[in-house]
């Protein structure tokens, strides 16, 4: 769904275990994810958040991982196989113009989009597709890197999400990233 995307080689850096020292996926996502949930990881890259999400939702849950780059998805699939999480993780390659979530209408409990919204060509369509996939009161946690996305641009993006039906629930404080928790009204 992005026209300007993160190069594949950066995916290896983003998947580094050292990154967990700053942004521990379980610590960041634990307040929002429970066993048995159906979770959507948008812009999943090589699975830095996807694999911990799969562990968190457990055998009765599902993590649908979406990325526009097939190489990122293939790397995630290898990592999921190695971690024995292939029964929980479902991968999808989306297009530049759509997340391709039509079959997930009102099925997702929680969605997560990290450092991806600034890459999409149409934020309104992006949020509308997520909104449609979420169950009533479903939540979306999205974040952008502070050094890459200015606060005023992040605020504009939040406004687009609100126009598409989302309500701000919280603004978690996380080092070096801008974060907002939204809920489907």
C-alpha positions in Angstrom: 0.0 0.0 0.0 3.0 2.2 -0.1 4.8 4.0 -2.9 7.9 5.0 -1.0 8.8 2.0 1.1 11.5 1.1 3.5 14.4 -0.8 1.6 14.5 -4.5 2.3 18.0 -4.2 3.8 16.6 -1.9 6.5 14.2 -4.8 7.5 17.2 -6.7 8.8 18.2 -3.8 11.0 14.6 -3.4 12.2 14.5 -7.1 13.1 17.7 -6.9 15.2 17.4 -8.3 18.7 19.3 -5.2 19.9 16.2 -3.1 19.0 14.4 -4.9 21.8 16.4 -2.9 24.3 14.7 0.3 23.1 11.3 -1.0 21.8 10.5 -4.3 23.4 7.5 -5.6 21.4 5.9 -7.5 24.4 6.2 -4.5 26.7 4.8 -2.1 24.1 1.9 -4.4 23.0 1.0 -6.3 26.2 -1.5 -3.8 27.5 -3.6 -4.3 24.3 -3.2 -7.9 23.3 -4.7 -11.0 24.9 -4.6 -14.7 24.2 -7.2 -15.7 21.6 -7.3 -12.3 19.8 -7.2 -11.8 16.1 -4.5 -9.2 15.4 -3.6 -7.3 12.3 0.1 -6.3 11.9 0.3 -3.7 9.1 3.6 -3.1 7.5 5.0 -6.1 9.4 8.4 -6.1 7.6 10.3 -9.1 8.7 8.2 -9.7 11.9 9.9 -7.7 14.7 6.4 -7.3 16.2 4.7 -10.2 14.4 6.5 -13.0 16.2 5.9 -11.6 19.7 2.3 -10.9 18.8 1.9 -14.5 17.8 3.3 -15.7 21.1 0.9 -13.3 22.9 -2.3 -14.4 21.1 -1.3 -18.1 21.5 -2.6 -21.2 19.7 -6.2 -19.9 19.8 -5.4 -16.5 18.2 -4.3 -15.3 14.8 -1.9 -12.6 13.6 -2.5 -11.5 10.0 0.7 -9.8 8.8 0.5 -7.5 5.8 3.3 -5.8 3.9 3.6 -4.4 0.4 7.1 -6.1 -0.1 7.1 -9.8 -0.9 10.7 -10.1 0.2 9.8 -8.9 3.7 6.9 -11.4 3.9 9.2 -14.2 2.7 11.7 -13.4 5.4 8.9 -13.3 8.0 7.6 -16.7 6.9 11.1 -18.2 7.4 11.4 -16.6 10.8 7.8 -17.8 11.8 8.7 -21.4 10.7 11.9 -21.3 12.7 9.9 -20.1 15.8 7.2 -22.7 15.2 4.5 -20.0 14.8 3.2 -20.7 11.3 -0.1 -22.0 12.6 -0.7 -18.6 14.2 0.8 -16.2 11.6 -0.9 -15.6 8.3 1.0 -13.5 5.8 -0.3 -11.3 3.0 1.3 -9.1 0.3 -0.9 -6.1 -0.2 -0.8 -3.6 -3.0 0.2 0.1 -3.1 -3.4 1.1 -3.1 -5.1 -1.4 -0.8 -4.4 -3.5 2.3 -6.6 -6.2 0.7 -8.6 -6.9 3.9 -12.0 -7.3 2.2 -12.4 -10.8 3.7 -11.7 -9.6 7.3 -14.7 -7.2 7.7 -15.4 -6.8 11.5 -13.1 -9.7 12.4 -10.0 -7.9 13.9 -9.7 -7.3 17.6 -6.6 -5.2 17.5 -4.5 -3.6 14.7 -1.0 -2.4 14.9 0.8 -0.2 12.3 4.4 0.8 13.2 6.3 3.3 11.0 4.1 2.7 8.0 1.4 5.4 7.7 3.8 8.0 6.4 4.5 5.7 3.5 1.0 5.2 2.3 -0.2 7.2 -0.7 -3.7 7.7 0.8 -4.0 7.8 4.6 -7.8 8.1 4.4 -8.2 4.8 2.5 -5.7 3.2 4.8 -7.7 4.1 7.9 -11.0 3.3 6.2 -9.8 -0.2 5.4 -8.6 -0.8 9.0 -11.8 0.6 10.4 -13.9 -1.8 8.3 -11.8 -4.8 9.4 -12.0 -4.0 13.1 -14.8 -5.3 15.3 -16.9 -2.7 17.2 -14.6 -1.2 19.9 -11.6 -2.7 18.1 -8.4 -0.8 18.6 -5.6 0.5 16.5 -2.2 1.4 17.9 -0.1 3.3 15.4 3.3 4.8 15.7 5.7 6.8 13.7 9.4 7.5 14.3 10.0 11.0 15.8 13.1 11.6 13.7 11.2 10.8 10.5 7.7 12.2 11.1 7.2 15.7 12.5 4.7 16.2 15.3 2.4 18.4 13.1 2.4 15.7 10.4 1.5 13.1 13.0 -1.3 15.2 14.2 -2.6 15.6 10.7 -2.6 11.8 10.3 -4.5 11.4 13.6 -7.1 13.9 12.2 -7.5 11.7 9.1 -8.1 8.7 11.3 -10.7 10.6 13.3 -12.5 11.6 10.1 -12.6 7.9 9.3 -14.4 7.1 12.6 -11.6 6.5 15.1 -11.6 8.0 18.5 -8.4 8.7 20.5 -8.2 6.6 23.6 -4.6 7.2 24.7 -1.3 8.7 23.8 1.3 6.2 25.3 4.7 7.6 25.9 7.4 5.6 24.1 11.0 6.7 23.6 11.7 8.1 20.1 8.4 7.3 18.6 5.0 9.1 18.3 2.2 6.8 19.4 -1.6 6.9 19.6 -4.2 4.4 20.5 -7.4 4.7 18.6 -10.7 2.9 19.0 -13.5 2.1 16.5 -16.5 4.1 17.5 
